Amino acid sequence: MKKNFGAKAVITPLPVLIIATYNEDGTADAMNAAWGGQCGGKHIALNLGMSHATTENIKRNNAFTVSFADKKHIVESDYVGLVSAKTEKDKLAKAGLHTEKSEFVNAPVITDYPVTIECKVVSMREEFGEFRVVGEVVNLSADENVLDENGNIDIGKIDALVYDSPAHAYRVVGEKVGNAFKDGNALK
Ligand SMILES: Cc1cc2nc3c(=O)[nH]c(=O)nc-3n(C[C@H](O)[C@H](O)[C@H](O)COP(=O)(O)O)c2cc1C
């Protein structure tokens, strides 16, 4: 027997994305976002609350960066999802996170996280009382220590977090268990 939960959106896995932007005074901000993801080969979509400092920053700067939260930075990553730059001016310093300006867009890159995607905004709209933004990826960068022997990003070396919404928990992306576009061939 199945149990019905009603109209509840639960998708798994949800990513734990750290969105970094510049505040009006030029300081860096970051927030935790689970309601976001890749749409197509070149775009990242985010669903943000209207009142966040990040939302205002994206509207003003037309740019943001996305880092994958990792196991090494659980506390920092959760903290930036609990506190707003509107009330805590030293938010990133308090989180112990460090930034440098992106070479490609008007947004900070958080150097503590191993992988960062730099985006320029190509679409913004308000829908169902929320702010939906699509960024076009202009650069993807990764620390050398998370690359494989061919120089590609090795997800297994990142310990990326995923958000488990029913349990309000963070989990880590786990073992490789199959080969995409290949294993299904067994049934052809
Ligand atoms: C696990 C987690 C996931 C979150 N996902 C989202 C999200 O997808 N969209 C959103 O608007 N807020 C989300 N938040 C809340 C924001 O990160 C939070 O309100 C943050 O303080 C906003 O910071 P800012 O005002 O400095 O931009 C999430 C928080 C946590 C802890």
The ligand as an SDF file (V2000), in Angstrom:
LIG
                    3D

 31 33  0  0  0  0  0  0  0  0999 V2000
   19.1210   23.7810    3.0850 C   0  0  0  0  0  0  0  0  0  0  0  0
   18.6140   25.1450    2.6880 C   0  0  0  0  0  0  0  0  0  0  0  0
   18.0830   25.3340    1.4190 C   0  0  0  0  0  0  0  0  0  0  0  0
   17.5750   26.5710    1.0320 C   0  0  0  0  0  0  0  0  0  0  0  0
   17.0660   26.7270   -0.2340 N   0  0  0  0  0  0  0  0  0  0  0  0
   16.5550   27.9120   -0.6090 C   0  0  0  0  0  0  0  0  0  0  0  0
   16.0700   28.0920   -1.9440 C   0  0  0  0  0  0  0  0  0  0  0  0
   16.1660   27.2150   -2.8130 O   0  0  0  0  0  0  0  0  0  0  0  0
   15.5200   29.3150   -2.2300 N   0  0  0  0  0  0  0  0  0  0  0  0
   15.4360   30.3350   -1.3310 C   0  0  0  0  0  0  0  0  0  0  0  0
   14.9310   31.4080   -1.6540 O   0  0  0  0  0  0  0  0  0  0  0  0
   15.9400   30.2030   -0.0620 N   0  0  0  0  0  0  0  0  0  0  0  0
   16.5060   29.0360    0.2960 C   0  0  0  0  0  0  0  0  0  0  0  0
   17.0580   28.8890    1.5560 N   0  0  0  0  0  0  0  0  0  0  0  0
   17.0180   30.0290    2.4840 C   0  0  0  0  0  0  0  0  0  0  0  0
   18.1220   31.0820    2.2080 C   0  0  0  0  0  0  0  0  0  0  0  0
   19.3950   30.4760    2.0170 O   0  0  0  0  0  0  0  0  0  0  0  0
   18.1900   32.0550    3.4170 C   0  0  0  0  0  0  0  0  0  0  0  0
   16.9520   32.7210    3.5490 O   0  0  0  0  0  0  0  0  0  0  0  0
   19.3400   33.0410    3.3800 C   0  0  0  0  0  0  0  0  0  0  0  0
   19.4950   33.5630    4.6830 O   0  0  0  0  0  0  0  0  0  0  0  0
   19.1940   34.2100    2.4120 C   0  0  0  0  0  0  0  0  0  0  0  0
   20.3370   35.0320    2.5430 O   0  0  0  0  0  0  0  0  0  0  0  0
   20.4650   36.5170    1.9350 P   0  0  0  0  0  0  0  0  0  0  0  0
   19.2940   37.3270    2.4550 O   0  0  0  0  0  0  0  0  0  0  0  0
   21.7890   37.0140    2.4800 O   0  0  0  0  0  0  0  0  0  0  0  0
   20.4470   36.3720    0.4550 O   0  0  0  0  0  0  0  0  0  0  0  0
   17.6000   27.6590    1.9490 C   0  0  0  0  0  0  0  0  0  0  0  0
   18.1770   27.4880    3.2160 C   0  0  0  0  0  0  0  0  0  0  0  0
   18.6790   26.2420    3.5800 C   0  0  0  0  0  0  0  0  0  0  0  0
   19.3050   26.0620    4.9600 C   0  0  0  0  0  0  0  0  0  0  0  0
  1  2  1  0
  2  3  1  0
  2 30  2  0
  3  4  2  0
  4  5  1  0
  4 28  1  0
  5  6  2  0
  6  7  1  0
  6 13  1  0
  7  8  2  0
  7  9  1  0
  9 10  1  0
 10 11  2  0
 10 12  1  0
 12 13  2  0
 13 14  1  0
 14 15  1  0
 14 28  1  0
 15 16  1  0
 16 17  1  0
 16 18  1  0
 18 19  1  0
 18 20  1  0
 20 21  1  0
 20 22  1  0
 22 23  1  0
 23 24  1  0
 24 25  2  0
 24 26  1  0
 24 27  1  0
 28 29  2  0
 29 30  1  0
 30 31  1  0
M  END
$$$$
